[in-house]
Amino acid sequence: MDVVTTGTFGPMCSSGMFLNLGHSKPRIKDRRGVCCLNDVPCYTGLAAVDVYIGATALPEEDPRNQVYPGEFKYGGGHVIEDFVGGRT
């Protein structure tokens, strides 16, 4: 078990969430290694129906730091917060 602790209580680069999505009918497997939750990319190269979303992951269209200090309106940490809060 790997436990990451921070003094900031904020999302760090190694923070994230694993999800087991369950099998669909018909069964599918994304072999490209990426899917999106609320337009935020997740890594799928783990197991048949597992995904990992990093807390610092950003949507492709996010400007990031192209215009300082950046906007970072919605990302992986927000998806995790929505999931824990029971939001869709």
PyMOL Python script that loads the backbone (N, CA, C, O; Angstrom):
from pymol import cmd

cmd.read_pdbstr("""\
ATOM      1  N   MET A   1       0.848  -1.165   0.000  1.00  0.00           N
ATOM      2  CA  MET A   1       0.000   0.000   0.000  1.00  0.00           C
ATOM      3  C   MET A   1       0.897   1.233   0.000  1.00  0.00           C
ATOM      4  O   MET A   1       1.865   1.310   0.757  1.00  0.00           O
ATOM      5  N   ASP A   2       0.566   2.185  -0.851  1.00  0.00           N
ATOM      6  CA  ASP A   2       1.296   3.446  -0.935  1.00  0.00           C
ATOM      7  C   ASP A   2       0.391   4.542  -0.378  1.00  0.00           C
ATOM      8  O   ASP A   2      -0.702   4.769  -0.897  1.00  0.00           O
ATOM      9  N   VAL A   3       0.829   5.204   0.648  1.00  0.00           N
ATOM     10  CA  VAL A   3       0.035   6.260   1.266  1.00  0.00           C
ATOM     11  C   VAL A   3       0.769   7.582   1.075  1.00  0.00           C
ATOM     12  O   VAL A   3       1.940   7.709   1.431  1.00  0.00           O
ATOM     13  N   VAL A   4       0.073   8.557   0.515  1.00  0.00           N
ATOM     14  CA  VAL A   4       0.653   9.871   0.296  1.00  0.00           C
ATOM     15  C   VAL A   4      -0.013  10.846   1.248  1.00  0.00           C
ATOM     16  O   VAL A   4      -1.238  10.966   1.262  1.00  0.00           O
ATOM     17  N   THR A   5       0.778  11.536   2.036  1.00  0.00           N
ATOM     18  CA  THR A   5       0.223  12.536   2.947  1.00  0.00           C
ATOM     19  C   THR A   5       0.795  13.897   2.589  1.00  0.00           C
ATOM     20  O   THR A   5       1.933  14.005   2.132  1.00  0.00           O
ATOM     21  N   THR A   6       0.005  14.921   2.798  1.00  0.00           N
ATOM     22  CA  THR A   6       0.461  16.278   2.523  1.00  0.00           C
ATOM     23  C   THR A   6       0.063  17.183   3.674  1.00  0.00           C
ATOM     24  O   THR A   6      -0.926  16.931   4.362  1.00  0.00           O
ATOM     25  N   GLY A   7       0.825  18.218   3.875  1.00  0.00           N
ATOM     26  CA  GLY A   7       0.476  19.200   4.884  1.00  0.00           C
ATOM     27  C   GLY A   7      -0.520  20.217   4.370  1.00  0.00           C
ATOM     28  O   GLY A   7      -1.068  21.001   5.145  1.00  0.00           O
ATOM     29  N   THR A   8      -0.759  20.209   3.063  1.00  0.00           N
ATOM     30  CA  THR A   8      -1.653  21.205   2.477  1.00  0.00           C
ATOM     31  C   THR A   8      -3.090  20.729   2.385  1.00  0.00           C
ATOM     32  O   THR A   8      -4.002  21.536   2.206  1.00  0.00           O
ATOM     33  N   PHE A   9      -3.300  19.424   2.505  1.00  0.00           N
ATOM     34  CA  PHE A   9      -4.627  18.832   2.345  1.00  0.00           C
ATOM     35  C   PHE A   9      -5.241  19.199   1.000  1.00  0.00           C
ATOM     36  O   PHE A   9      -6.460  19.335   0.892  1.00  0.00           O
ATOM     37  N   GLY A  10      -4.417  19.358  -0.011  1.00  0.00           N
ATOM     38  CA  GLY A  10      -4.871  19.667  -1.355  1.00  0.00           C
ATOM     39  C   GLY A  10      -4.439  18.590  -2.320  1.00  0.00           C
ATOM     40  O   GLY A  10      -3.579  17.778  -1.980  1.00  0.00           O
ATOM     41  N   PRO A  11      -5.011  18.554  -3.524  1.00  0.00           N
ATOM     42  CA  PRO A  11      -4.618  17.548  -4.500  1.00  0.00           C
ATOM     43  C   PRO A  11      -3.169  17.754  -4.943  1.00  0.00           C
ATOM     44  O   PRO A  11      -2.767  18.861  -5.302  1.00  0.00           O
ATOM     45  N   MET A  12      -2.410  16.691  -4.912  1.00  0.00           N
ATOM     46  CA  MET A  12      -1.011  16.719  -5.313  1.00  0.00           C
ATOM     47  C   MET A  12      -0.858  15.894  -6.590  1.00  0.00           C
ATOM     48  O   MET A  12      -1.806  15.236  -7.016  1.00  0.00           O
ATOM     49  N   CYS A  13       0.302  15.922  -7.191  1.00  0.00           N
ATOM     50  CA  CYS A  13       0.513  15.226  -8.455  1.00  0.00           C
ATOM     51  C   CYS A  13       0.348  13.715  -8.328  1.00  0.00           C
ATOM     52  O   CYS A  13       0.056  13.059  -9.328  1.00  0.00           O
ATOM     53  N   SER A  14       0.520  13.147  -7.164  1.00  0.00           N
ATOM     54  CA  SER A  14       0.359  11.703  -7.001  1.00  0.00           C
ATOM     55  C   SER A  14      -1.006  11.323  -6.429  1.00  0.00           C
ATOM     56  O   SER A  14      -1.261  10.141  -6.196  1.00  0.00           O
ATOM     57  N   SER A  15      -1.881  12.287  -6.199  1.00  0.00           N
ATOM     58  CA  SER A  15      -3.226  12.002  -5.692  1.00  0.00           C
ATOM     59  C   SER A  15      -4.122  11.577  -6.845  1.00  0.00           C
ATOM     60  O   SER A  15      -3.962  12.060  -7.966  1.00  0.00           O
ATOM     61  N   GLY A  16      -5.052  10.686  -6.582  1.00  0.00           N
ATOM     62  CA  GLY A  16      -5.968  10.252  -7.623  1.00  0.00           C
ATOM     63  C   GLY A  16      -6.964   9.243  -7.090  1.00  0.00           C
ATOM     64  O   GLY A  16      -7.046   9.004  -5.885  1.00  0.00           O
ATOM     65  N   MET A  17      -7.725   8.650  -8.008  1.00  0.00           N
ATOM     66  CA  MET A  17      -8.764   7.706  -7.626  1.00  0.00           C
ATOM     67  C   MET A  17      -8.828   6.577  -8.653  1.00  0.00           C
ATOM     68  O   MET A  17      -8.856   6.825  -9.858  1.00  0.00           O
ATOM     69  N   PHE A  18      -8.852   5.346  -8.168  1.00  0.00           N
ATOM     70  CA  PHE A  18      -9.082   4.187  -9.025  1.00  0.00           C
ATOM     71  C   PHE A  18     -10.571   3.877  -9.015  1.00  0.00           C
ATOM     72  O   PHE A  18     -11.223   3.946  -7.973  1.00  0.00           O
ATOM     73  N   LEU A  19     -11.099   3.537 -10.179  1.00  0.00           N
ATOM     74  CA  LEU A  19     -12.504   3.154 -10.293  1.00  0.00           C
ATOM     75  C   LEU A  19     -12.611   1.835 -11.037  1.00  0.00           C
ATOM     76  O   LEU A  19     -11.905   1.615 -12.022  1.00  0.00           O
ATOM     77  N   ASN A  20     -13.478   0.967 -10.577  1.00  0.00           N
ATOM     78  CA  ASN A  20     -13.815  -0.240 -11.303  1.00  0.00           C
ATOM     79  C   ASN A  20     -15.197   0.003 -11.878  1.00  0.00           C
ATOM     80  O   ASN A  20     -16.168   0.118 -11.130  1.00  0.00           O
ATOM     81  N   LEU A  21     -15.297   0.084 -13.197  1.00  0.00           N
ATOM     82  CA  LEU A  21     -16.545   0.462 -13.851  1.00  0.00           C
ATOM     83  C   LEU A  21     -17.488  -0.705 -14.073  1.00  0.00           C
ATOM     84  O   LEU A  21     -18.665  -0.492 -14.365  1.00  0.00           O
ATOM     85  N   GLY A  22     -17.010  -1.920 -13.943  1.00  0.00           N
ATOM     86  CA  GLY A  22     -17.854  -3.081 -14.207  1.00  0.00           C
ATOM     87  C   GLY A  22     -17.970  -3.345 -15.695  1.00  0.00           C
ATOM     88  O   GLY A  22     -17.735  -2.454 -16.511  1.00  0.00           O
ATOM     89  N   HIS A  23     -18.328  -4.554 -16.042  1.00  0.00           N
ATOM     90  CA  HIS A  23     -18.437  -4.929 -17.454  1.00  0.00           C
ATOM     91  C   HIS A  23     -19.768  -4.483 -18.033  1.00  0.00           C
ATOM     92  O   HIS A  23     -20.808  -4.567 -17.382  1.00  0.00           O
ATOM     93  N   SER A  24     -19.714  -4.011 -19.258  1.00  0.00           N
ATOM     94  CA  SER A  24     -20.933  -3.640 -19.981  1.00  0.00           C
ATOM     95  C   SER A  24     -21.336  -4.812 -20.871  1.00  0.00           C
ATOM     96  O   SER A  24     -20.577  -5.767 -21.038  1.00  0.00           O
ATOM     97  N   LYS A  25     -22.518  -4.731 -21.430  1.00  0.00           N
ATOM     98  CA  LYS A  25     -22.964  -5.725 -22.407  1.00  0.00           C
ATOM     99  C   LYS A  25     -23.292  -4.988 -23.685  1.00  0.00           C
ATOM    100  O   LYS A  25     -24.226  -4.186 -23.679  1.00  0.00           O
ATOM    101  N   PRO A  26     -22.589  -5.205 -24.780  1.00  0.00           N
ATOM    102  CA  PRO A  26     -21.477  -6.141 -24.910  1.00  0.00           C
ATOM    103  C   PRO A  26     -20.233  -5.601 -24.212  1.00  0.00           C
ATOM    104  O   PRO A  26     -20.108  -4.395 -24.001  1.00  0.00           O
ATOM    105  N   ARG A  27     -19.321  -6.493 -23.857  1.00  0.00           N
ATOM    106  CA  ARG A  27     -18.090  -6.097 -23.186  1.00  0.00           C
ATOM    107  C   ARG A  27     -17.215  -5.290 -24.135  1.00  0.00           C
ATOM    108  O   ARG A  27     -17.087  -5.615 -25.316  1.00  0.00           O
ATOM    109  N   ILE A  28     -16.615  -4.231 -23.597  1.00  0.00           N
ATOM    110  CA  ILE A  28     -15.732  -3.394 -24.386  1.00  0.00           C
ATOM    111  C   ILE A  28     -14.442  -3.169 -23.610  1.00  0.00           C
ATOM    112  O   ILE A  28     -14.422  -3.246 -22.382  1.00  0.00           O
ATOM    113  N   LYS A  29     -13.380  -2.893 -24.331  1.00  0.00           N
ATOM    114  CA  LYS A  29     -12.095  -2.562 -23.715  1.00  0.00           C
ATOM    115  C   LYS A  29     -11.448  -1.504 -24.579  1.00  0.00           C
ATOM    116  O   LYS A  29     -11.227  -1.713 -25.772  1.00  0.00           O
ATOM    117  N   ASP A  30     -11.144  -0.364 -23.975  1.00  0.00           N
ATOM    118  CA  ASP A  30     -10.472   0.712 -24.699  1.00  0.00           C
ATOM    119  C   ASP A  30      -8.981   0.424 -24.683  1.00  0.00           C
ATOM    120  O   ASP A  30      -8.332   0.566 -23.647  1.00  0.00           O
ATOM    121  N   ARG A  31      -8.444   0.029 -25.796  1.00  0.00           N
ATOM    122  CA  ARG A  31      -7.034  -0.342 -25.888  1.00  0.00           C
ATOM    123  C   ARG A  31      -6.125   0.863 -26.093  1.00  0.00           C
ATOM    124  O   ARG A  31      -4.902   0.718 -26.097  1.00  0.00           O
ATOM    125  N   ARG A  32      -6.701   2.046 -26.263  1.00  0.00           N
ATOM    126  CA  ARG A  32      -5.869   3.237 -26.462  1.00  0.00           C
ATOM    127  C   ARG A  32      -5.275   3.743 -25.151  1.00  0.00           C
ATOM    128  O   ARG A  32      -4.307   4.503 -25.175  1.00  0.00           O
ATOM    129  N   GLY A  33      -5.825   3.346 -24.023  1.00  0.00           N
ATOM    130  CA  GLY A  33      -5.273   3.731 -22.737  1.00  0.00           C
ATOM    131  C   GLY A  33      -5.853   5.000 -22.144  1.00  0.00           C
ATOM    132  O   GLY A  33      -5.382   5.459 -21.104  1.00  0.00           O
ATOM    133  N   VAL A  34      -6.885   5.592 -22.790  1.00  0.00           N
ATOM    134  CA  VAL A  34      -7.450   6.832 -22.277  1.00  0.00           C
ATOM    135  C   VAL A  34      -8.968   6.811 -22.418  1.00  0.00           C
ATOM    136  O   VAL A  34      -9.501   6.376 -23.439  1.00  0.00           O
ATOM    137  N   CYS A  35      -9.651   7.281 -21.390  1.00  0.00           N
ATOM    138  CA  CYS A  35     -11.078   7.578 -21.471  1.00  0.00           C
ATOM    139  C   CYS A  35     -11.263   8.900 -20.742  1.00  0.00           C
ATOM    140  O   CYS A  35     -10.308   9.419 -20.165  1.00  0.00           O
ATOM    141  N   CYS A  36     -12.444   9.443 -20.753  1.00  0.00           N
ATOM    142  CA  CYS A  36     -12.692  10.725 -20.083  1.00  0.00           C
ATOM    143  C   CYS A  36     -13.877  10.609 -19.135  1.00  0.00           C
ATOM    144  O   CYS A  36     -14.874   9.954 -19.441  1.00  0.00           O
ATOM    145  N   LEU A  37     -13.754  11.250 -17.987  1.00  0.00           N
ATOM    146  CA  LEU A  37     -14.861  11.432 -17.058  1.00  0.00           C
ATOM    147  C   LEU A  37     -15.086  12.931 -16.956  1.00  0.00           C
ATOM    148  O   LEU A  37     -14.197  13.666 -16.527  1.00  0.00           O
ATOM    149  N   ASN A  38     -16.261  13.385 -17.343  1.00  0.00           N
ATOM    150  CA  ASN A  38     -16.571  14.826 -17.380  1.00  0.00           C
ATOM    151  C   ASN A  38     -15.511  15.593 -18.168  1.00  0.00           C
ATOM    152  O   ASN A  38     -15.085  16.672 -17.758  1.00  0.00           O
ATOM    153  N   ASP A  39     -15.090  15.033 -19.296  1.00  0.00           N
ATOM    154  CA  ASP A  39     -14.094  15.613 -20.206  1.00  0.00           C
ATOM    155  C   ASP A  39     -12.683  15.658 -19.636  1.00  0.00           C
ATOM    156  O   ASP A  39     -11.808  16.283 -20.235  1.00  0.00           O
ATOM    157  N   VAL A  40     -12.435  15.017 -18.501  1.00  0.00           N
ATOM    158  CA  VAL A  40     -11.096  14.946 -17.910  1.00  0.00           C
ATOM    159  C   VAL A  40     -10.523  13.569 -18.233  1.00  0.00           C
ATOM    160  O   VAL A  40     -11.157  12.560 -17.923  1.00  0.00           O
ATOM    161  N   PRO A  41      -9.333  13.499 -18.854  1.00  0.00           N
ATOM    162  CA  PRO A  41      -8.783  12.204 -19.253  1.00  0.00           C
ATOM    163  C   PRO A  41      -8.397  11.327 -18.063  1.00  0.00           C
ATOM    164  O   PRO A  41      -7.897  11.805 -17.045  1.00  0.00           O
ATOM    165  N   CYS A  42      -8.647  10.026 -18.229  1.00  0.00           N
ATOM    166  CA  CYS A  42      -8.298   9.003 -17.244  1.00  0.00           C
ATOM    167  C   CYS A  42      -7.425   7.965 -17.944  1.00  0.00           C
ATOM    168  O   CYS A  42      -7.473   7.824 -19.166  1.00  0.00           O
ATOM    169  N   TYR A  43      -6.638   7.252 -17.170  1.00  0.00           N
ATOM    170  CA  TYR A  43      -5.794   6.192 -17.695  1.00  0.00           C
ATOM    171  C   TYR A  43      -6.540   4.871 -17.593  1.00  0.00           C
ATOM    172  O   TYR A  43      -7.097   4.552 -16.543  1.00  0.00           O
ATOM    173  N   THR A  44      -6.556   4.092 -18.688  1.00  0.00           N
ATOM    174  CA  THR A  44      -7.312   2.839 -18.697  1.00  0.00           C
ATOM    175  C   THR A  44      -6.447   1.606 -18.862  1.00  0.00           C
ATOM    176  O   THR A  44      -6.992   0.505 -18.928  1.00  0.00           O
ATOM    177  N   GLY A  45      -5.151   1.725 -18.931  1.00  0.00           N
ATOM    178  CA  GLY A  45      -4.287   0.580 -19.208  1.00  0.00           C
ATOM    179  C   GLY A  45      -4.008  -0.285 -18.004  1.00  0.00           C
ATOM    180  O   GLY A  45      -2.892  -0.783 -17.861  1.00  0.00           O
ATOM    181  N   LEU A  46      -4.972  -0.482 -17.136  1.00  0.00           N
ATOM    182  CA  LEU A  46      -4.762  -1.227 -15.901  1.00  0.00           C
ATOM    183  C   LEU A  46      -5.322  -2.637 -15.995  1.00  0.00           C
ATOM    184  O   LEU A  46      -4.560  -3.601 -16.061  1.00  0.00           O
ATOM    185  N   ALA A  47      -6.599  -2.767 -16.000  1.00  0.00           N
ATOM    186  CA  ALA A  47      -7.294  -4.051 -16.095  1.00  0.00           C
ATOM    187  C   ALA A  47      -8.513  -3.831 -16.990  1.00  0.00           C
ATOM    188  O   ALA A  47      -8.725  -2.733 -17.505  1.00  0.00           O
ATOM    189  N   ALA A  48      -9.293  -4.858 -17.166  1.00  0.00           N
ATOM    190  CA  ALA A  48     -10.380  -4.804 -18.138  1.00  0.00           C
ATOM    191  C   ALA A  48     -11.334  -3.635 -17.924  1.00  0.00           C
ATOM    192  O   ALA A  48     -11.747  -3.003 -18.896  1.00  0.00           O
ATOM    193  N   VAL A  49     -11.692  -3.332 -16.690  1.00  0.00           N
ATOM    194  CA  VAL A  49     -12.691  -2.288 -16.448  1.00  0.00           C
ATOM    195  C   VAL A  49     -12.250  -1.294 -15.382  1.00  0.00           C
ATOM    196  O   VAL A  49     -13.092  -0.639 -14.768  1.00  0.00           O
ATOM    197  N   ASP A  50     -10.951  -1.172 -15.152  1.00  0.00           N
ATOM    198  CA  ASP A  50     -10.434  -0.232 -14.161  1.00  0.00           C
ATOM    199  C   ASP A  50      -9.915   1.027 -14.838  1.00  0.00           C
ATOM    200  O   ASP A  50      -9.331   0.964 -15.919  1.00  0.00           O
ATOM    201  N   VAL A  51     -10.131   2.171 -14.196  1.00  0.00           N
ATOM    202  CA  VAL A  51      -9.573   3.433 -14.680  1.00  0.00           C
ATOM    203  C   VAL A  51      -8.954   4.168 -13.499  1.00  0.00           C
ATOM    204  O   VAL A  51      -9.335   3.954 -12.348  1.00  0.00           O
ATOM    205  N   TYR A  52      -8.001   5.031 -13.798  1.00  0.00           N
ATOM    206  CA  TYR A  52      -7.372   5.870 -12.781  1.00  0.00           C
ATOM    207  C   TYR A  52      -7.477   7.311 -13.242  1.00  0.00           C
ATOM    208  O   TYR A  52      -7.100   7.634 -14.368  1.00  0.00           O
ATOM    209  N   ILE A  53      -7.991   8.185 -12.375  1.00  0.00           N
ATOM    210  CA  ILE A  53      -8.038   9.608 -12.676  1.00  0.00           C
ATOM    211  C   ILE A  53      -7.140  10.330 -11.684  1.00  0.00           C
ATOM    212  O   ILE A  53      -7.315  10.211 -10.471  1.00  0.00           O
ATOM    213  N   GLY A  54      -6.199  11.065 -12.199  1.00  0.00           N
ATOM    214  CA  GLY A  54      -5.285  11.824 -11.357  1.00  0.00           C
ATOM    215  C   GLY A  54      -5.921  13.138 -10.925  1.00  0.00           C
ATOM    216  O   GLY A  54      -6.651  13.762 -11.696  1.00  0.00           O
ATOM    217  N   ALA A  55      -5.648  13.554  -9.703  1.00  0.00           N
ATOM    218  CA  ALA A  55      -6.235  14.785  -9.173  1.00  0.00           C
ATOM    219  C   ALA A  55      -5.793  16.017  -9.948  1.00  0.00           C
ATOM    220  O   ALA A  55      -6.510  17.018  -9.965  1.00  0.00           O
ATOM    221  N   THR A  56      -4.636  15.969 -10.586  1.00  0.00           N
ATOM    222  CA  THR A  56      -4.145  17.130 -11.329  1.00  0.00           C
ATOM    223  C   THR A  56      -4.399  17.025 -12.826  1.00  0.00           C
ATOM    224  O   THR A  56      -3.908  17.857 -13.589  1.00  0.00           O
ATOM    225  N   ALA A  57      -5.159  16.013 -13.267  1.00  0.00           N
ATOM    226  CA  ALA A  57      -5.485  15.870 -14.681  1.00  0.00           C
ATOM    227  C   ALA A  57      -6.375  17.023 -15.140  1.00  0.00           C
ATOM    228  O   ALA A  57      -7.243  17.485 -14.400  1.00  0.00           O
ATOM    229  N   LEU A  58      -6.147  17.480 -16.366  1.00  0.00           N
ATOM    230  CA  LEU A  58      -6.914  18.600 -16.924  1.00  0.00           C
ATOM    231  C   LEU A  58      -7.506  18.227 -18.271  1.00  0.00           C
ATOM    232  O   LEU A  58      -6.912  17.434 -19.002  1.00  0.00           O
ATOM    233  N   PRO A  59      -8.670  18.784 -18.622  1.00  0.00           N
ATOM    234  CA  PRO A  59      -9.232  18.556 -19.946  1.00  0.00           C
ATOM    235  C   PRO A  59      -8.288  19.086 -21.025  1.00  0.00           C
ATOM    236  O   PRO A  59      -7.510  20.009 -20.784  1.00  0.00           O
ATOM    237  N   GLU A  60      -8.365  18.497 -22.203  1.00  0.00           N
ATOM    238  CA  GLU A  60      -7.498  18.919 -23.309  1.00  0.00           C
ATOM    239  C   GLU A  60      -7.646  20.401 -23.635  1.00  0.00           C
ATOM    240  O   GLU A  60      -6.658  21.056 -23.968  1.00  0.00           O
ATOM    241  N   GLU A  61      -8.848  20.937 -23.548  1.00  0.00           N
ATOM    242  CA  GLU A  61      -9.070  22.338 -23.936  1.00  0.00           C
ATOM    243  C   GLU A  61      -8.743  23.341 -22.836  1.00  0.00           C
ATOM    244  O   GLU A  61      -8.882  24.545 -23.052  1.00  0.00           O
ATOM    245  N   ASP A  62      -8.310  22.880 -21.661  1.00  0.00           N
ATOM    246  CA  ASP A  62      -7.950  23.801 -20.582  1.00  0.00           C
ATOM    247  C   ASP A  62      -6.689  24.575 -20.983  1.00  0.00           C
ATOM    248  O   ASP A  62      -5.735  23.974 -21.479  1.00  0.00           O
ATOM    249  N   PRO A  63      -6.667  25.889 -20.780  1.00  0.00           N
ATOM    250  CA  PRO A  63      -5.499  26.678 -21.194  1.00  0.00           C
ATOM    251  C   PRO A  63      -4.253  26.428 -20.350  1.00  0.00           C
ATOM    252  O   PRO A  63      -3.169  26.886 -20.709  1.00  0.00           O
ATOM    253  N   ARG A  64      -4.387  25.710 -19.237  1.00  0.00           N
ATOM    254  CA  ARG A  64      -3.260  25.435 -18.346  1.00  0.00           C
ATOM    255  C   ARG A  64      -2.542  26.728 -17.997  1.00  0.00           C
ATOM    256  O   ARG A  64      -3.196  27.706 -17.636  1.00  0.00           O
ATOM    257  N   ASN A  65      -1.255  26.763 -18.090  1.00  0.00           N
ATOM    258  CA  ASN A  65      -0.503  27.977 -17.756  1.00  0.00           C
ATOM    259  C   ASN A  65      -0.111  28.780 -18.987  1.00  0.00           C
ATOM    260  O   ASN A  65       0.835  29.567 -18.925  1.00  0.00           O
ATOM    261  N   GLN A  66      -0.807  28.605 -20.098  1.00  0.00           N
ATOM    262  CA  GLN A  66      -0.477  29.364 -21.307  1.00  0.00           C
ATOM    263  C   GLN A  66      -0.637  30.860 -21.078  1.00  0.00           C
ATOM    264  O   GLN A  66       0.113  31.664 -21.632  1.00  0.00           O
ATOM    265  N   VAL A  67      -1.606  31.224 -20.267  1.00  0.00           N
ATOM    266  CA  VAL A  67      -1.782  32.613 -19.856  1.00  0.00           C
ATOM    267  C   VAL A  67      -1.656  32.616 -18.342  1.00  0.00           C
ATOM    268  O   VAL A  67      -2.552  32.144 -17.642  1.00  0.00           O
ATOM    269  N   TYR A  68      -0.559  33.142 -17.836  1.00  0.00           N
ATOM    270  CA  TYR A  68      -0.283  33.123 -16.396  1.00  0.00           C
ATOM    271  C   TYR A  68      -1.361  33.871 -15.631  1.00  0.00           C
ATOM    272  O   TYR A  68      -1.766  34.941 -16.085  1.00  0.00           O
ATOM    273  N   PRO A  69      -1.846  33.387 -14.516  1.00  0.00           N
ATOM    274  CA  PRO A  69      -1.426  32.186 -13.796  1.00  0.00           C
ATOM    275  C   PRO A  69      -2.223  30.956 -14.176  1.00  0.00           C
ATOM    276  O   PRO A  69      -2.174  29.960 -13.455  1.00  0.00           O
ATOM    277  N   GLY A  70      -2.936  30.984 -15.249  1.00  0.00           N
ATOM    278  CA  GLY A  70      -3.750  29.840 -15.651  1.00  0.00           C
ATOM    279  C   GLY A  70      -5.118  29.897 -14.995  1.00  0.00           C
ATOM    280  O   GLY A  70      -5.331  30.632 -14.031  1.00  0.00           O
ATOM    281  N   GLU A  71      -6.041  29.109 -15.532  1.00  0.00           N
ATOM    282  CA  GLU A  71      -7.403  29.129 -14.991  1.00  0.00           C
ATOM    283  C   GLU A  71      -7.734  27.875 -14.203  1.00  0.00           C
ATOM    284  O   GLU A  71      -8.290  27.966 -13.108  1.00  0.00           O
ATOM    285  N   PHE A  72      -7.405  26.715 -14.734  1.00  0.00           N
ATOM    286  CA  PHE A  72      -7.666  25.457 -14.047  1.00  0.00           C
ATOM    287  C   PHE A  72      -9.097  25.408 -13.492  1.00  0.00           C
ATOM    288  O   PHE A  72      -9.302  25.193 -12.298  1.00  0.00           O
ATOM    289  N   LYS A  73     -10.079  25.610 -14.377  1.00  0.00           N
ATOM    290  CA  LYS A  73     -11.479  25.685 -13.950  1.00  0.00           C
ATOM    291  C   LYS A  73     -12.043  24.358 -13.463  1.00  0.00           C
ATOM    292  O   LYS A  73     -12.842  24.332 -12.528  1.00  0.00           O
ATOM    293  N   TYR A  74     -11.636  23.260 -14.085  1.00  0.00           N
ATOM    294  CA  TYR A  74     -12.191  21.950 -13.731  1.00  0.00           C
ATOM    295  C   TYR A  74     -11.190  20.878 -14.123  1.00  0.00           C
ATOM    296  O   TYR A  74     -10.665  20.886 -15.236  1.00  0.00           O
ATOM    297  N   GLY A  75     -10.928  19.966 -13.215  1.00  0.00           N
ATOM    298  CA  GLY A  75      -9.965  18.902 -13.492  1.00  0.00           C
ATOM    299  C   GLY A  75     -10.240  17.677 -12.661  1.00  0.00           C
ATOM    300  O   GLY A  75     -11.335  17.504 -12.126  1.00  0.00           O
ATOM    301  N   GLY A  76      -9.231  16.821 -12.557  1.00  0.00           N
ATOM    302  CA  GLY A  76      -9.375  15.549 -11.862  1.00  0.00           C
ATOM    303  C   GLY A  76      -9.815  15.685 -10.416  1.00  0.00           C
ATOM    304  O   GLY A  76     -10.656  14.912  -9.956  1.00  0.00           O
ATOM    305  N   GLY A  77      -9.268  16.649  -9.688  1.00  0.00           N
ATOM    306  CA  GLY A  77      -9.674  16.863  -8.302  1.00  0.00           C
ATOM    307  C   GLY A  77     -11.147  17.199  -8.183  1.00  0.00           C
ATOM    308  O   GLY A  77     -11.807  16.795  -7.226  1.00  0.00           O
ATOM    309  N   HIS A  78     -11.667  17.943  -9.162  1.00  0.00           N
ATOM    310  CA  HIS A  78     -13.096  18.283  -9.161  1.00  0.00           C
ATOM    311  C   HIS A  78     -13.949  17.046  -9.454  1.00  0.00           C
ATOM    312  O   HIS A  78     -15.010  16.861  -8.857  1.00  0.00           O
ATOM    313  N   VAL A  79     -13.474  16.193 -10.387  1.00  0.00           N
ATOM    314  CA  VAL A  79     -14.201  14.958 -10.694  1.00  0.00           C
ATOM    315  C   VAL A  79     -14.277  14.081  -9.445  1.00  0.00           C
ATOM    316  O   VAL A  79     -15.330  13.528  -9.128  1.00  0.00           O
ATOM    317  N   ILE A  80     -13.143  13.958  -8.736  1.00  0.00           N
ATOM    318  CA  ILE A  80     -13.123  13.149  -7.513  1.00  0.00           C
ATOM    319  C   ILE A  80     -14.058  13.750  -6.464  1.00  0.00           C
ATOM    320  O   ILE A  80     -14.793  13.018  -5.800  1.00  0.00           O
ATOM    321  N   GLU A  81     -14.037  15.053  -6.312  1.00  0.00           N
ATOM    322  CA  GLU A  81     -14.932  15.723  -5.362  1.00  0.00           C
ATOM    323  C   GLU A  81     -16.393  15.490  -5.738  1.00  0.00           C
ATOM    324  O   GLU A  81     -17.222  15.227  -4.867  1.00  0.00           O
ATOM    325  N   ASP A  82     -16.712  15.585  -7.034  1.00  0.00           N
ATOM    326  CA  ASP A  82     -18.082  15.318  -7.488  1.00  0.00           C
ATOM    327  C   ASP A  82     -18.486  13.879  -7.175  1.00  0.00           C
ATOM    328  O   ASP A  82     -19.605  13.629  -6.726  1.00  0.00           O
ATOM    329  N   PHE A  83     -17.576  12.936  -7.411  1.00  0.00           N
ATOM    330  CA  PHE A  83     -17.866  11.522  -7.158  1.00  0.00           C
ATOM    331  C   PHE A  83     -18.129  11.286  -5.670  1.00  0.00           C
ATOM    332  O   PHE A  83     -19.119  10.651  -5.306  1.00  0.00           O
ATOM    333  N   VAL A  84     -17.257  11.789  -4.824  1.00  0.00           N
ATOM    334  CA  VAL A  84     -17.415  11.604  -3.376  1.00  0.00           C
ATOM    335  C   VAL A  84     -18.673  12.291  -2.874  1.00  0.00           C
ATOM    336  O   VAL A  84     -19.318  11.811  -1.942  1.00  0.00           O
ATOM    337  N   GLY A  85     -19.029  13.435  -3.501  1.00  0.00           N
ATOM    338  CA  GLY A  85     -20.228  14.162  -3.105  1.00  0.00           C
ATOM    339  C   GLY A  85     -21.518  13.602  -3.684  1.00  0.00           C
ATOM    340  O   GLY A  85     -22.595  14.135  -3.419  1.00  0.00           O
ATOM    341  N   GLY A  86     -21.423  12.520  -4.480  1.00  0.00           N
ATOM    342  CA  GLY A  86     -22.617  11.894  -5.030  1.00  0.00           C
ATOM    343  C   GLY A  86     -23.203  12.606  -6.228  1.00  0.00           C
ATOM    344  O   GLY A  86     -24.329  12.313  -6.629  1.00  0.00           O
ATOM    345  N   ARG A  87     -22.448  13.555  -6.819  1.00  0.00           N
ATOM    346  CA  ARG A  87     -22.940  14.274  -8.002  1.00  0.00           C
ATOM    347  C   ARG A  87     -22.620  13.490  -9.262  1.00  0.00           C
ATOM    348  O   ARG A  87     -21.702  12.670  -9.275  1.00  0.00           O
ATOM    349  N   THR A  88     -23.368  13.740 -10.311  1.00  0.00           N
ATOM    350  CA  THR A  88     -23.128  13.033 -11.588  1.00  0.00           C
ATOM    351  C   THR A  88     -22.043  13.724 -12.383  1.00  0.00           C
ATOM    352  O   THR A  88     -21.703  13.280 -13.480  1.00  0.00           O
TER     353      THR A  88
END
""", "prot")
cmd.dss("prot")
cmd.show_as("cartoon", "prot")
cmd.util.cbc("prot")
cmd.orient("prot")
